[in-house]
């Protein structure tokens, strides 16, 4: 019965994950959209650091961690984002919600395995501009939605008790729909024309990528030293683009309805998924505290802008710096529940790789959270908050101030264990 409940719950949330719009950022206008954090909520609370791995939480950032699991783990999490967009002239607010991950980890002796699904990128922007051509005034709206999802499966092996290696393979799929709609708001005589034109470009993505990982731990006097390394090589996935020209009409309620569609062309091409590597290290006392630092480098200069190519937009290699950790007052306390709570915090700074108006778009955030133990099987509920800023309001750019609230649950149980008594 429990397995049937989990299966139905996973299918329900999985269907939702593929249909959701997880961002409202105008920066998702470029490239393949906003790249989401591809880890569980407990690691997001530590700034996104993935250096630390234990036996009851899924570390999706490093596949070498799967063989450290001692219990079968089912993890699911989501985030609600509140963002304020500002430039020199206006300020707007937006809200979006995203199912971050659905994953299962299974211990298999010296091996470990994991599989699941998560949204890799999200696109969700609405940009309006007013232009004048001769005596005419025109409104031009840019909208986009969609993203790339990843269904993954990975395996890990413990070469030694303190040395693990692993790899995961992911199938990337999804589509991004970009629209450019033009209406004549003033034909020169003060008349608004209800019919306009829209260029719709839909790109369907599909293809495989993979990631490798290494974890090495050792004792240094009374402390536990943790280190990790991951590497994702450059790969290519297919990007099939269809271009449509539509005649549209604006209704009295303001909605835009397509009344005629004509396909112009279809182009089959490849998208380069850039190579990246992550290196991290940290120190602590097991089940007491940990602090670590991590560096990630991604060859985002290999990315190319899509149909919205602009001389003002370019890509460069990106770097991310992260520091984070946790603290547990007393993990085995019988007298105080609050002593068994895991308190987490972190900070990250990232050069996203996007360059606009010759300005690098940077992103930084502070995060904090807590893990609440539930029941006897080391199941836990993880809450986190993140406050950050992306971009800047100078040079005709937009500054995003965002606040994220994330909730995740990690269900743990013993599977494949033979019962002594039937």
C-alpha positions in Angstrom: 0.0 0.0 0.0 2.8 2.4 0.9 4.5 1.8 -2.3 1.3 2.5 -4.3 0.8 5.8 -2.4 4.4 6.9 -3.1 4.0 5.9 -6.8 0.8 7.9 -7.2 2.2 10.9 -5.3 5.3 10.9 -7.5 3.4 10.7 -10.7 1.1 13.5 -9.6 4.0 15.9 -8.6 6.0 14.8 -11.7 3.2 15.8 -14.0 3.0 19.2 -12.2 6.7 19.7 -12.4 6.7 19.4 -16.2 3.9 22.0 -16.6 5.0 24.6 -14.1 6.5 28.1 -14.8 9.3 28.4 -12.2 10.5 32.0 -12.8 9.4 35.5 -13.6 12.9 36.8 -14.3 13.5 38.9 -17.4 17.0 37.4 -17.5 15.4 34.1 -18.5 14.9 35.9 -21.8 18.4 34.9 -22.7 20.0 31.5 -23.6 18.1 28.5 -22.2 16.6 30.4 -19.3 17.3 30.5 -15.6 19.4 27.5 -14.4 17.8 26.1 -11.3 19.6 24.7 -8.2 19.7 20.9 -8.8 20.0 19.7 -5.3 17.8 19.0 -2.3 16.5 21.6 0.2 18.8 20.7 3.0 21.8 21.6 0.8 20.1 24.7 -0.5 19.9 25.9 3.1 23.7 25.7 3.3 24.2 28.1 0.4 24.0 25.2 -2.1 27.3 23.5 -0.9 27.5 19.8 -1.8 30.8 19.0 0.0 29.2 17.2 2.9 27.3 13.9 2.5 25.7 11.6 5.1 23.8 8.4 5.3 20.2 9.7 5.4 20.1 12.6 2.9 20.3 12.5 -0.9 23.1 14.6 -2.2 22.0 15.0 -5.9 24.9 17.3 -6.7 27.5 14.5 -6.3 26.6 11.0 -7.5 29.5 9.5 -5.5 27.4 10.1 -2.4 24.7 7.5 -3.2 26.8 4.6 -1.8 26.9 6.4 1.6 23.2 5.9 2.1 22.2 3.3 4.7 18.4 3.7 4.2 16.2 3.9 1.2 15.3 7.6 0.9 12.5 9.3 -0.9 12.9 13.1 -1.3 10.6 15.8 -2.7 10.8 19.5 -2.4 9.5 22.8 -3.7 10.1 26.5 -3.6 8.0 29.7 -3.7 9.8 32.8 -4.9 8.9 36.4 -4.2 10.8 38.9 -6.4 10.9 42.7 -6.8 12.2 44.0 -10.1 13.7 47.5 -10.1 15.4 49.8 -12.6 15.7 53.6 -12.7 12.1 54.1 -13.7 9.8 51.4 -12.3 9.4 48.7 -9.7 7.3 45.5 -10.1 6.6 42.4 -7.9 6.1 38.8 -9.0 5.6 35.4 -7.4 6.3 31.9 -8.8 6.3 28.3 -7.4 8.5 25.4 -8.5 8.6 21.7 -7.6 12.4 21.4 -7.2 13.0 17.7 -7.3 11.5 14.2 -6.8 14.1 11.6 -6.2 14.7 8.1 -4.6 18.0 6.8 -3.3 18.7 3.1 -2.6 21.6 1.6 -0.7 22.9 -1.6 -2.2 25.8 -2.8 0.0 29.0 -1.1 -1.3 26.9 0.3 -4.1 24.2 2.9 -4.1 21.7 4.1 -6.7 19.4 7.0 -7.2 16.9 8.2 -9.8 14.4 11.0 -10.1 13.3 14.1 -12.0 14.0 17.8 -11.6 13.6 21.1 -13.6 17.0 22.0 -15.0 16.1 25.5 -16.4 13.0 27.7 -16.3 11.8 30.4 -18.7 9.0 32.8 -17.7 9.3 36.5 -18.7 7.0 39.3 -19.8 8.6 42.4 -21.3 6.8 45.3 -22.8 8.2 48.2 -24.9 6.7 51.2 -26.7 8.2 52.4 -30.0 7.4 55.1 -32.5 7.7 54.6 -36.2 6.9 57.7 -38.2 3.5 58.9 -37.0 2.6 55.5 -35.6 2.9 54.3 -32.0 3.5 50.6 -31.5 3.6 48.3 -28.5 5.9 45.3 -28.6 5.4 42.5 -26.1 8.0 39.7 -25.5 6.8 36.7 -23.5 8.3 33.3 -22.9 7.6 30.1 -21.0 8.8 26.6 -20.6 12.2 25.1 -19.7 14.3 22.0 -19.8 13.7 19.1 -17.4 16.0 16.3 -16.4 15.2 12.7 -15.6 18.3 11.1 -14.1 19.6 7.8 -12.8 23.0 7.3 -11.1 25.1 4.7 -9.4 28.0 4.9 -6.8 30.6 2.5 -5.4 32.6 2.7 -2.2 36.1 1.7 -3.1 37.1 2.2 0.5 35.0 3.2 3.6 36.3 6.8 3.1 36.5 6.9 -0.8 33.5 6.8 -3.1 33.1 7.3 -6.9 29.9 7.7 -8.9 28.2 8.8 -12.1 24.8 9.8 -13.1 23.2 10.0 -16.6 20.3 12.4 -17.4 17.9 12.7 -20.2 17.1 16.3 -20.9 13.7 17.2 -22.4 11.3 20.0 -22.7 10.5 23.0 -24.8 10.7 26.8 -24.7 8.1 29.0 -26.3 9.1 32.6 -27.2 6.7 35.1 -28.5 7.1 38.6 -29.9 3.7 40.4 -30.4 3.3 43.8 -32.1 0.1 46.1 -32.0 -0.3 49.5 -33.5 -1.6 51.6 -30.6 -1.9 54.8 -32.6 -2.1 54.7 -36.4 -1.3 58.4 -36.6 -4.9 59.6 -36.2 -5.4 58.4 -32.7 -7.0 55.0 -33.6 -5.9 51.7 -32.0 -5.9 48.7 -34.4 -7.1 45.6 -32.6 -5.3 43.2 -35.1 -1.6 42.7 -34.7 1.1 40.2 -35.6 3.0 37.7 -33.5 6.2 35.8 -34.2 6.2 32.6 -32.2 9.4 30.4 -32.0 9.2 27.1 -30.2 12.3 25.1 -29.5 12.1 21.4 -28.4 15.2 20.1 -26.6 16.2 16.5 -26.1 19.4 14.6 -25.4 21.7 13.0 -22.8 24.2 14.5 -20.4 26.2 12.9 -17.6 28.1 13.9 -14.4 30.9 12.1 -12.5 31.8 12.5 -8.8 34.4 11.6 -6.2 34.3 11.9 -2.4 37.2 11.4 0.0 36.9 11.7 3.8 39.4 11.2 6.6 40.0 11.8 10.3 42.4 14.7 11.3 42.8 14.3 15.0 39.3 14.7 16.4 37.9 16.3 13.3 36.3 14.9 10.1 37.7 16.3 6.9 35.4 16.1 3.8 36.4 16.8 0.2 34.6 16.3 -3.1 35.1 16.7 -6.8 32.6 16.6 -9.7 33.0 16.9 -13.4 30.5 17.3 -16.2 32.0 17.1 -19.7 30.7 19.2 -22.6 27.9 17.4 -24.5 25.4 18.4 -27.1 21.6 17.9 -27.2 19.2 18.4 -30.1 17.3 21.7 -30.4 14.5 21.6 -33.0 13.2 25.0 -33.6 9.9 25.9 -35.4 9.0 29.4 -36.4 5.4 30.5 -36.8 3.8 33.8 -37.9 0.4 34.5 -36.4 -2.2 37.1 -36.9 -3.7 38.0 -33.5 -6.5 40.0 -32.2 -6.9 41.7 -28.8 -10.3 41.1 -27.1 -12.2 43.6 -25.0 -10.8 42.0 -21.8 -7.2 42.5 -23.0 -6.5 38.9 -23.9 -4.8 38.1 -27.2 -6.3 35.5 -29.4 -4.6 33.9 -32.5 -6.9 33.9 -35.5 -4.4 32.7 -38.2 -1.2 30.7 -38.0 1.4 30.0 -40.6 4.6 28.0 -40.2 7.6 29.6 -41.7 10.5 27.2 -41.1 11.9 24.4 -39.0 15.5 24.2 -38.1 17.2 21.1 -36.6 20.4 22.1 -34.7 22.4 21.2 -31.6 22.8 23.0 -28.3 26.1 22.9 -26.4 25.8 22.0 -22.8 29.0 23.4 -21.3 31.5 21.5 -19.3 31.8 22.3 -15.6 33.7 21.1 -12.5 33.2 21.6 -8.8 35.8 21.4 -6.0 35.0 21.5 -2.3 36.4 20.9 1.1 35.3 21.2 4.7 35.8 20.1 8.3 33.6 19.3 11.3 32.6 16.8 13.9 30.1 14.1 12.6 26.5 14.7 13.9 27.6 17.9 15.6 28.8 20.6 13.2 30.3 21.2 9.7 31.6 24.1 7.7 32.9 24.0 4.2 33.7 26.0 1.0 33.2 25.1 -2.6 34.1 26.5 -6.0 32.4 25.8 -9.3 33.5 26.7 -12.8 31.3 26.4 -15.9 32.3 27.1 -19.5 29.2 29.2 -20.2 31.1 31.0 -23.0 30.2 28.0 -25.1 26.5 28.9 -24.8 24.8 30.8 -27.6 21.8 33.1 -27.5 18.8 31.8 -29.2 16.5 33.6 -31.7 16.5 36.8 -29.7 20.2 37.4 -30.5 21.4 40.8 -29.6 24.7 42.7 -29.9 24.1 43.7 -26.3 24.0 40.2 -25.0 26.9 37.7 -24.7 28.1 34.8 -22.5 31.3 34.3 -20.6 32.7 31.5 -18.3 31.1 31.6 -14.9 32.3 31.0 -11.4 30.4 30.2 -8.2 31.7 30.5 -4.6 29.9 28.9 -1.8 30.4 28.7 2.0 28.0 26.9 4.3 27.5 24.4 7.1 25.2 23.0 9.9 25.0 22.7 13.6 23.2 20.1 15.8 23.1 20.9 19.6 22.7 17.2 20.6 21.5 14.8 17.9 20.5 12.0 20.4 18.9 14.2 23.1 15.9 12.5 24.8 14.9 15.6 26.8 14.8 18.4 24.2 13.4 18.2 20.7 15.1 21.5 19.7 18.5 20.0 20.5 17.9 17.4 17.8 17.0 20.0 15.1 19.7 20.6 12.4 20.4 24.3 12.0 21.9 25.3 8.6 23.2 28.5 7.0 25.2 29.5 4.0 26.2 32.2 1.4 26.9 32.0 -2.3 28.2 34.4 -4.9 28.0 33.7 -8.6 28.9 35.2 -11.9 26.1 33.8 -14.0 27.9 34.0 -17.3 25.4 36.3 -18.9 26.8 39.7 -20.1 24.4 42.6 -20.9 25.5 46.1 -21.9 29.1 44.9 -21.3 28.1 44.2 -17.6 28.4 40.8 -16.0 25.2 39.7 -14.4 26.0 38.5 -10.9 23.9 36.7 -8.3 24.4 36.4 -4.6 22.3 35.2 -1.7 22.2 34.4 2.0 20.4 31.3 3.2 19.4 29.6 6.4 17.1 26.8 7.4 16.4 23.9 9.8 15.8 20.1 9.5 13.1 18.8 11.8 13.3 15.0 12.7 10.1 13.1 12.4 9.4 9.6 13.7 11.9 6.8 14.3 13.2 6.1 10.8 15.3 9.3 10.6 12.7 11.0 8.4 13.0 14.7 8.4 11.3 17.9 7.1 13.6 20.6 5.9 12.7 24.3 5.7 14.9 27.0 4.3 14.8 30.7 3.4 17.0 32.5 1.0 17.4 36.3 0.3 19.4 37.5 -2.6 20.0 39.9 -5.4 20.6 39.4 -9.1 21.8 42.0 -11.6 21.8 45.8 -11.1 19.6 48.8 -11.9 22.3 50.9 -13.7 23.1 50.7 -17.4 19.5 50.2 -18.4 19.5 46.8 -16.5 17.1 45.3 -14.0 17.9 44.5 -10.3 16.1 41.6 -8.8 15.7 41.4 -5.1 14.3 37.9 -4.3 13.1 36.0 -1.2 12.7 32.2 -1.5 10.9 29.9 0.9 11.6 26.2 0.4 10.1 23.1 1.9 11.4 19.5 1.5 10.8 16.1 3.0 13.2 13.2 3.2 11.4 9.9 4.0 13.7 7.1 5.1 13.0 3.4 5.5 14.7 0.0 5.4 14.0 -1.9 2.1 15.3 -5.2 0.9 15.9 -6.4 4.5 14.9 -10.0 5.1 12.6 -10.4 8.1 13.5 -12.7 10.9 9.9 -13.5 11.7 7.1 -13.9 9.2 
